[in-house]
Amino acid sequence: RMVGMAVSVVLASGSVWAADKHDEKVKKDLFAVITLEGQPCGAVISFTRQGDADYIAVCQTGDRYHVTMVPEGRVSVKKL
């Protein structure tokens, strides 16, 4: 639960890093959340930001996930 909360803070926060560095960090964070939910991924190869703390992640396995923050600061991972 603590890791999920930490990742949710990262997903919700803005960044002053360069886009490339920020993108790599977001990919790693999304991968961590997906993996912690027990879903197959391999690695996040791309993502689309839908809104604040709301992403569509595409994994190396070909799986796609909707990763978003839900009420109470929890992270939701749904396979698409």
C-alpha positions in Angstrom: 0.0 0.0 0.0 2.8 2.4 0.8 4.4 1.9 -2.6 1.0 2.6 -4.3 0.6 5.8 -2.3 4.1 6.9 -3.3 3.5 6.2 -6.9 0.2 8.0 -6.8 2.0 11.1 -5.5 4.4 10.8 -8.4 1.6 10.4 -10.9 -0.3 13.4 -9.5 2.7 15.8 -9.3 4.1 18.0 -11.9 7.7 18.0 -13.0 10.3 20.6 -14.1 12.5 17.9 -15.7 13.1 17.8 -19.4 10.4 15.9 -21.3 12.6 12.8 -22.1 13.7 12.4 -18.5 10.1 12.9 -17.3 8.8 10.4 -19.8 11.3 7.7 -18.7 10.3 8.3 -15.0 6.6 8.0 -15.8 7.3 4.8 -17.7 9.1 3.3 -14.7 6.4 4.5 -12.3 3.6 3.0 -14.5 5.5 -0.2 -14.8 5.9 -0.4 -11.0 2.2 0.1 -10.4 1.2 -2.4 -13.1 3.6 -5.0 -11.7 2.5 -4.4 -8.1 -1.0 -5.2 -9.3 0.2 -8.6 -10.5 -0.3 -7.8 -14.2 2.1 -8.9 -17.0 4.0 -6.1 -18.6 7.7 -6.6 -19.2 8.3 -2.9 -19.5 6.1 0.2 -20.4 7.2 1.1 -23.9 4.8 4.1 -24.3 2.0 5.9 -22.6 -0.6 8.5 -23.2 -1.5 11.0 -20.6 -5.3 11.4 -20.4 -5.4 14.0 -17.6 -4.1 14.5 -14.1 -2.9 11.2 -12.8 -4.7 9.4 -15.7 -2.6 7.3 -18.2 -3.0 4.6 -20.8 0.2 2.5 -20.7 1.3 0.1 -23.5 3.5 -2.7 -22.3 6.3 -4.7 -24.0 3.9 -7.7 -23.8 1.4 -5.9 -26.0 -1.0 -5.4 -23.0 -2.6 -2.0 -22.5 -3.6 -0.7 -19.1 -5.6 2.3 -17.8 -3.8 3.6 -14.7 -5.4 6.3 -12.7 -5.7 7.7 -9.2 -9.1 7.0 -7.6 -10.6 8.6 -4.5 -8.6 8.2 -1.2 -5.3 8.5 -3.1 -5.3 4.9 -4.4 -4.2 3.8 -7.8 -6.4 1.8 -10.1 -5.0 -0.5 -12.9 -7.5 -1.8 -15.4 -6.5 -4.0 -18.4 -7.8 -2.7 -21.7 
